[in-house]
Amino acid sequence: MEKQGVRGPKPRPLTGNILDVAAYVSKSTSKDMDHITHDTVNRLLPHYVAWSKQYGKRFIFWNGVEPRLCISETEMIKELLTKYSTKSGKSWLQREGTKHFIGRGLLMANGSDWYHQRHIAAPSFMGERLKSKAGLMVECTKNMLQSLQNAVESGQTEVEIGEYMSRVTADIISRTQFGSSYEKGKQIFHLLTELQSLCHQATRHLCLPGSRFFPSNYNRQIKSKKMEVDRLLLEIIQSRKDCVEIGRSSSYGDDLLGMLLNEMEKKRSDGWYGQQRSYSGHLNMIVSESLRLYPSGTLLPRMAFEDIKLGDLDIPKGLQIWIPVLAIHHSEELWGKDANEFNPDRFASKSFAPGRHFIPFAAGPRNCIGQSFAMMEAKIILAMLISQFSFNISDCYRHAPVVVLTIKPKYGVQVYLKPLNS
């Protein structure tokens, strides 16, 4: 890559630039931000900011023994995510680092495994099946709003709204995709939250060959929580299967779990074989602008499975490509001088470019399978919330976004809440 003019920081043996990244992030996130601002790239991707200034829009750095090419040129990104979607995917280090949190499911699958899983799961997030989930989303949101109302009636004027959002989204996923109540699923989501935090630390552990086999406290915690998640999920699956076997139900259901069980049954017996509810355009613009400023993932990695060519660059097999989503979403060159301001009206026109400038759900064939589900969910929750409550940010709120696999508020989001009918 150096012969092609791509340079980067000098790596250390085994650890590469991991310690450099850790030092940058530790320094940038050691204090709260001075004031509430959406300009978070310097805080969350300080290494990208430093290295892009020093080496340009393209640079190489090392994540342990794994080289990463950072690119922010949007035409190259579009080409990678569309033209080369089948010739790129998740690296061994990514898959190993998240296997206890995400497993080998759709997000981390490659090749034929990915295609097979996507083919089975996709119908659950499309068309009439997606539309049919709106009622359950509304029901779950009503329960959340009632909890907020109870909190206000008990004398609370300030709430940590993030807790309520986590509960309602977990409830919606649990009920729409697995048919279980949140009370049954909340143990799983609690454990997954803990696993998310542990898996975020995976890079520093996996940079040493064989470290995943060490009898360390980290590995023991991972194994214990993963086993508990597996046990709870198997209980839900077995309960559904039992209902069919004892005749209480004639089918496994038409949610995601039911579809997966039906597919397994089909394979045993005979071998291998959107229209979305209408919402106001402005609400869609608000959600899109929120995703632009705070995409759940700050970066999007892909590994080349064979030699490919992106623009004028020859990419060798095995090189991981690192797309700094957050930096692209905040680029003044792409979004204008107000790139760090909340301005939903920018989505009123089609001047932005989904798949290049705007990639909160990635793009191309490997885009997020649940993006329509997530957008419908967000709009339902937001529409119902603002129809019943007014809210302002609390004086106690501390603006300190951090990355724990996804972007999160370090101290939660405290708001003053007031019912509109009071």
N, C-alpha and C positions, 0 to 999 in steps of 0.2 A: 504493500500500500504506500510505502514511503516513496517508491519510484513513481507513483502517480500523484505525488505532492501531498499526501495525507500524512500528517504527523500527529504527535500527541505527547502527553507526559511520560517520562521514563518509568517503567514498571519495576517493582521489587520482585525478587524470587518468590514463587508460590503465591504470595498475596497480591501481586500486581499493583493496582492503584486503590485497593479496598481501603487501606489505611488513610490515603489522601482524601477519598470521598467521605469517610467517617469523620475526619478532622474538619473538613469544610462544613458538613451538615451539623456536627456538634456545635461548632462556633456560631453558625447562623441561627440555630434554634435554641440556643442557651438562654435567650431572653424573649419576653413577649415583644410583639411588634409595638412600635411607639404609638400608633393610632390605628383605627380600623381602616384598612385599605385592602384592595384586591390585588395589589402588586406583590405577589408572593413568589415569583420566580427566583429572586435573589435569596429568599429564605429556604425554599424547598429544593431548588436545584442549583446551589451555589457553585458546585464543581462544573456544571455545564456552563454557567455564566463565565467563570474564570477561564476555562479551557477554550470556549468558543471565542473569547476575546483574544486569547494568545495564539490559537492555531487556526481560527476561522470556522466557517459553517460545517466543515467536515473535520473530524479528528478521531484518532484511535486512542482508547484507553483499555486497561486490562482489569477484568473482574476475576481476581484470582488468576487461574491459568487460562481463562477464556477471554479472547480479544473481542472488543466491541467497537464497531464503527458508528459514530454518531452522525446522523444526517438530519438536516432541518429544511432541505429544499423540497418544496411540496410536490413538484412534478415527479421527483424521484420516489417520494413516499407513495404517491398514487400508483406508480408503476410497480413498486414492490408489493403493495397490498392487493393489487388486482391481477396484473400479468403474471406475477411470480407467486401467487397464493399457494400453489401446489408444490412449489420448489423451495418453500421456506416454512418455518414453523418454530416450535419450542425447542430450546437446547436442553442437553442433559442436565446442566446445572440448574436451570429453571425448574425442570420437572422434578428433580431430586429435592430442591429446596422447598417446594410447595406440596409434595406428595401427601403429607399428613394433613394438610388443610384442604387442598383441592382434589387430591388423588390423581387418578389417571383418566378423569372424565373429559368432557368435551373441551374445556378450556386448555388442557394440557396435552390433548391427543394430537397425533400427527398422522399424515397419510391416510391409509384405508381405515384405521381406527377412528380418526376424526370424521371421515365421510360417513361411516356407518352410524356413529353416535348422532351426528347432526341430522341424518336422514330420519332417524327414529324420533328425535326430540322436537324437530322443527314444527310439525303440525300443531303441537300444543301451544305454540306462541304465534299462531297465524289465524287470520280469517274469523270464522264464526266461533271457533274454540276460544280465541283470544277475547272476542266480544262477549262471550258468555261469562267470562270471569269478572266483568265489571260489577255485577251484583254483589259478589263476594267481597270485592275491594271496597265497595260502598259500605257493606255491613261491618267490615273490620274497621273502617275509618270512623263509622258511627260509634263503635265501642271506644275507640281512642278519644274521640271528642267528648264522650260521656265521662271518661276518666279525667279529662282536663276540666270539665264542668264541675266534677266532684271536688277537684283540687281547689278551684276558685271558691266554691261554696264553703269549703272548710277553712277559708281564710287565707289561702295562698294567693298572692298577687304576682309571684315570680316563680317560674318553672324552668327546668332544664329541658328544653324542647327536644333536644337530641335523643333523650331517653324514650320519649313518646314516639318519635319517628322510628327508632330502632324496633320498638315493640310492634308498631303497626305494620311495618314492612316485613318483619319476621312472621307475623300473624298471616299476612296476605300470601306470602310464599308457602307457608305451611298448609293453609287451607286450599289454595288454588292448585297447588302442584302435588300435594301428598294427602289431602283430604283429612288431615288431623287438625285438632284445635291448637291454638298457640300454647295453651297450658301443657299440652303433650310435647310440643316442639321446642319450648323455650329452653329446656335443658340442653338440647342440641345446639341452639344458637349461642348460648352462653359458652359452651365448650369450644365452638368454632371461633368465637371472639378471642378466647385465650390462645387457641392454636394459631390464629392470625398473627398475634403479637409474637409468638415463639418463632413462627416461620419467617417473619420479617428479619430475624437474626440469622437465618440459615446461611447466608453468604459467608459470614465470618467464620462459621463452623466448617463449611464444606470446602473451603479453600485448601485445607490440609487433606491430602489423599487418605482415605480410610477413616476419616474422623467420624463418619456417621455410625461406625461400629463401636466407638469408644463407649464404655459404661459411664458416661458423664451424667450429671444431673439434668442437663439440657435434653439429652437423648431419652432419659427416663421419663421426663415430663411429657415430651412429645408422644412417646409410645403409650403412656397411660391414658392421656386425653383422647388419642386417636382410637384406642380400644373402646373407650366409653362411648364415643360418637358412633362407632360401628355397631355397638350393642343396641343403642337406642334406635338407630335407623333400621336394623334388622327386626326389632320389635314391631315397628310401624309396618314394614313389609310383610312380616309373618301374619300380623293381624288382618291385613287386607286379603292375603291368600286364604286364611282360615275362613273368612266370611264366605268365600266362594266354595270352598271344599265342604263345608257343613250345610250349604244350601241357603244360607241367610241372604246371599246376593247371587244374581245370575251372571254378573260380570265383574271384572276388576275395576271398572270405572273408566271415565274418559279424561281424567287428569293425567299429568305427566307420569306419576307412579303407575296408574292403570295402563297407560300405553306401553310402558316398559315391561310390565308383567304380561300383558297380552302378547307382546313381541316374543318374549321368552317361551310362552305357551305355544305360540305358532311354530317356533323353531323346533320344539319338541314333537309336535304332532305332524307337521307336514314339511319339515325341512326348511331350508333358507328361502326364503322367498324375497286478519285485518280490517275484513272491513272493521274499522275502529269506531267507537262511539264518538260523536261529534262534540268538539269543545271549541271555545272561542280561540281565534287565531292569536290573540294577545297572550293568553295563558300558555300556549305553545311556545311563544317567543320568550316568555319569562323563564320557562324551564330550560330552553335551549341556551339562553344567556347565562343561567346559573351553571350549566354544564360546561360552558366555554370557560368561565372563570375558575370553576372548581371541578374539573373532570375527576372522576373517582381514581383514575390512574394517572400519575404524572408522566409516565413513559410507556412506550409500546415496543417490546423487543421481538425480533424475528431472527432466526438463524438460517443461513443459506445451506440447503441440503446438496446443492451442486453448484458449479461455477455459473454465475449469472452476470449480466451487464445492466447496471443502472445508470442511465444517462451516459456520461463519459467515463464512468468508473467500472473497472472489472472487479467483481466481487468473488473471491475464491470460496470454494466449498468449506464449510465449517466456521466461517466468520459470522459473528452475531451483529445484527444491525439494530441500533438503538435510536428510537424516534422520541424526542423530547416533547411529548404532547402538550404539557403545561406551557412550555416556552413558545410553541407554535400558536397556542390559543391566546397568548398575551403579546404576540409580536405586533409592534406598531407598524411595521412594514406591511403586514397582511391586513390588520384591522383598523389602522389609523391611529391618530394621536390619543384617542380616548380608549385605547385597547385595555387599559386597567380600570376602566369605569364600567359600572353596571348600566347597560343601555340596551334593553330588549328590542328597541326599534330597529337595531341593526339587522335583525332577522326578518324584518318586514319585506325586504327584497331578497333576491337570489344572488346578490353580489358576492356573498361568501361561497366557499366551495366545499360542500360535504365530501369527505373522503380525502381532502388535502388540507384545507385550512381548519376544518372543523371535524375532529375525529374522537369524540368522547366514547364512541362504541367501536373504534377501529373502522375498517372499511373493507370492501371487497367481499369475496366468498366467506372469509373467516371473520366477518364482523360479529358483533355480539348477538347471539341468537335471541336474547331476551330484551332487546332494545325497545321494541314496540310495547312489550309488557311493562317495562320500566317507565316509559313515557306516559302510558295510560295511567299507571299507578300514581306517578308523581302529580299528574294533572288532577286526578280525582281527589287525592289527599289535600292538595293546595286549594282547589276550588271549595271543598267542604270546610276547610279550616278557616279561610278568609270570609266565608259566608256567616260564620258564627262568632268569630273572635277578631278583635284588633290586638296587635302586639307591637311592642317596641323593644329594642335591645336593652338589656339591663345595665345599670351602672356597674354591676359586679362582673360583667363579661370581660374576659381577658382574650384578646385577639392573638392566638398562638397556633396557627395551623401546623400540623405535623403529618408526616407520611408513615403509616403503619400498613404497608402494602397499598392501602388507599389513603386519600387525604382525609384527615379527621381534625376536629377542633380539640386541642390538647386538654382543655379544661371544660369542654362541653359548651353549649350555647344557652345562656340564661336570658329569658325574655320576660317582660312585664305583659301579663295577659289580662284582657278585659272582654267579657261577653258583650256582643253587640246589642243584645236585647235587655241589657241592664240599664 
